[in-house]
Amino acid sequence: MGMRPSELFHLFGDLNNLSGIGPKTVINLKNLSIEKPRDFLFNLPFSVLDRLPVSSIRGVPASKIVTVEILVKAHKIGRSRASAHRVTVQDTEVSFQLVFFNARKEYLENLFPVGERRIISGKLEFYDNIPQIVHPHHVKKINEEKAIVRFEPVYPLTSGVSQKLMFGTINGLLEKLPKLGEWIDHELLKIKGWPSWQDALKSAHCPVSADGASNTNPARLRLAFDELFSHQLSLSIARNKIKRSKGRANISTGIFQTKVLNNLPFKFTEDQKLSIRDILDDLKKPERMNRLLQGDVGSGKTIVAFIGLIAAVEAGGQGAIMAPTEILARQHFETLLPLAEKAGISLSLLTGRDKGNSRRSKLADIKEGRANVIIGTHALFQADVVFQDLRFAVVDEQHRFGVNQRLELGKKGSVVDLLIMTATPIPRSLALAQYGDMDISIIKQKPPGRKQINTALISSSRIDEVVDKLKKSIAKGAQAYWVCPLIEESEVLHYTAAERRFEQLRAKLGEGVVELVHGKMSSETKDKIMDRFVSGNTKLLVATTVIEVGVNVPSANIMVVENAEKFGLAQLHQLRGRVGRGSNQSTCLLLYKEPLNISSRKRLSILRETEDGFKISEVDLNLRGSGDAIGTAQSGLPRFRIANIDMIDMLMETAHQQARYLLAKDPNLETPQGKAARNLLWLMDQDKSIQLITVG
């Protein structure tokens, strides 16, 4: 099974073997992510030219592309090489001119012999009301077998790669397409009216209508679905691998949980209750838990996860929370300590700060089981950390945990149940793209009693007013954040911008009141600065975006974001979530540089209208469109070649269900559909997943 099927070999061969492609072109093609023949097939045209056949250009509007048969009448040669060479031609009704610049006279006289007929295709223009076609795209003899195609695909290109090369290479590959079995369920194919894989590729590259490149084209939808289906299939295979590796049924007594629940100063929301039930049910089952807990800023995910950790301790094991930074690890520790004490559970904090004896004694507590719940940074991954019996691990998402790390963490305990928490509220279709191997629980409601945050948009020309107001508020005891944007072009510039702003604010507000924190600092320096802010010694924290990660300073109630138009909506939403955590009214000021274009204004006003992160992310996607789905690069989303954001939206849920359905009835992919699906995985370069099936 570990071998790619032979009928796919030629699609994965060397590009040099294709005619017309030399070493230089191979390098240029890399810019289009074309590295093997199959990549050509998945490099679909982005639009379709309609070369309208007409018998005469009479009455055709300007800028229309036409294909017409002409009789060559005369050549009029420019005085110098640089001036135009004009060929007078005639169709069935009118005569007009073909215009060429910098062309050799002999070449044109050969191409258009006077008195002969040709078929030409090009863009019709009018110059002083006289019709002309400048540099026709195609010229053919009347009886040439390769006719001019009516609907011509237009490919994404890069320097050194022409349409002609694309067109020729792809057509060559289409003639040699392997005959593959069908991997899509027959019922689904019927309902959707999609063509087979071979026909879909042919029709996507040889369109039969002008909308051949649209999102609703059945051939395109089919190919996008193949891509999403193979992606979900590989995630589901990884998920089954985790599920198959033996789990353990954790039978909890509820004794500690009851103590915590009786001492909570608030009631759980319905969403929190459902999520807790999901987690406790998973812990009881003999398979391994692999769940994502998705919740908006401030929706109370940590306490939900903590109930699960307590249940694992009741069942006789240990629990762990892994946080992305020391500050957050310490924050979780301080939040949960009073609850743990009430329940009679020992909580331990392990970070990179623990050195020497203190680290040794903590490690001994973890190994001998005296520590029930351990909170830490990725230091928990290190080899010298040995648990007595780790049953349940909670990971705070900012690690961008990939499938591989999820498998890795499981090795720390013989049968660890895993919960990943994320505060990025993304629509379900994208959550599936990123976490399709996991079960998903969502917390949408905010705990009661949270005050609305006042959000205002202010032009940066009024920055002095903002600083004066800030000064007054700080004098009355307020604490505030001031966030400077990342200037992508240069890290250096970026810190000088933040530093300059810091200097100005310090001059206005006084020494010791303002501190600066940024990503280039060591984590120890960062932690010290944050500590001074948390304890209230520092009143204003000037930061680059390092603070967006879950910091909890209830006394901070003002957030100023400079050049807000440069941030993504999801990021602004996360930043705003740093205030509004205490009892005071909070304010978020979004400073923008004039002039704001319409779409930026639209984006920023959404934040004024709502604090619902899910709503905000939907709008963000619609506004930013397919180009940049929540910054694909950073978000750990796979890069799809064919499926754009609209297609992901339409098809991902179905792809997800179909993948799970197929693996449920055919876990080793041995039925005809299963074998076809293996071909799809090979085709889509998901060989690692195939390895996982074989390892079994």
Buried (B, 14 or more C-beta within 10 A) or exposed (E): EEEBEEEBEBBBEEBEEBEEBEEEBBEBBEEBEBEBBBBBBBBBBEBBBBBBBBEBBEEBEEEBBBBBBBBBBEBEBBEEEEEBBBBBBBBEEEBBBBBBEEBEEEEBBEBBEEEEEBBBBBBBBEEEEEBBBBEBBBBBEEEEEEEBBBBBBBBBBEEEBEBEBBBBBBEBBBEEBBEBBBBBBEEBBEEBEBBBBEBBBBBBBBBEEBBBBEBEBBBBBBBBBBBBBBBBBBBBBBBBBBBEBEBBEBEBEEEBBEBBBEEEEEEBBEBBEBBBEBBBEBBBBEBBBBBBBBBBBBBBBBBBBBBBBBBBBBBEBBBBBBBBBBBBBBBBBEBBEEBBEBBEBBBBBBBBBBEEEEBEEBBEBBBEBEBBBBBBBBBBBEEEBEBBBBBBBBBBBBBEBEBEBBBEBBEBBBBBBBBBBBBBBBBBBBBBBBBBBBBBBBBBBBBEEBEEBBBEBBEBEEBEEBBEBBBEBBEEEBBBBBBBBBBEEEEEEBBEBBBEBBEBBBEBBEEEBBBBBBBEBEBEEBBBBBEBBBEEEBBBBBBBBBBBBBBBBEBBBBBBBBBBBBBBBBBBBBBBBBBBBBEBEBBBBBBBBEEBEEEBEEBBEBBEEEBBBBBBBBBBBEEBEBEBBBEBEEBBBBEBBBBBBBBBBBBBBBBBEBBBEBBEEBBEBEEEBBBBBBBBBBBBBBBEBBEBBEEE
